[in-house]
Amino acid sequence: MPRYAAFLRGVNLGAQRKTGSAELRTCFERVGLEGVQTFRTSGNVVFDAGRAPKGDSIEKALRDSFGFDVGVYLRTAAQVRAIAGQEPFPSKLVAASDGKLQVAMLQRKPSAATRKRALALADDDNRLAIEGRELYWLPSGGIRNSAPYLKPLEQLVGQWTMRTMGTVEALAAKYFA
């Protein structure tokens, strides 16, 4: 049976948007998904499905269960492995950065024009690359100081959910090796 990952946006943020792993697993199982497992507490869910899952049905189930909207960014096993294997920047730049390499999962692949405008926002302090439905960002420092930079970028490419490359690599090694 094919395995998938759901990267969730908007869970476990602040006191009002909390949910536990058991509740997430139950919610995914209610929509007919099997072998549901959660990875860390940042909204990463791995599951098996006989047919391609629909993000909107998972989003509805999450909204019905928790009372707030949760974005769902689905990836196949092959896509998770490909994301984890990406090296969008030279390893010397990644090692020299005080920030961590980030992966923003997008709902859809940006058009060529949108991609060009988004990549034009890159500079030496914020390196960007786009591959398919993923935007790779290497900040020179901490992510918390980058909100003014990220807002116009997200307005261009659409909403995303972001993970460190280390999280994606660990998830891929554990569930998609």
Protein Blocks (a to p, Z undefined) as FASTA:
>chain_A
ZZdddddehiaeajklgccfklmmmmmmmnopahiacedjeopacdddfbdcdfklmmmm
mmmmnopacddddddfklmmmmmmpcfbcfklmmmpmbdcdddddfbdcdfklmmmmmmm
pcfklccddehjaccdddfbdfklmmmmmmmmmmmnopaddddfklmmmmmmmmmZZ
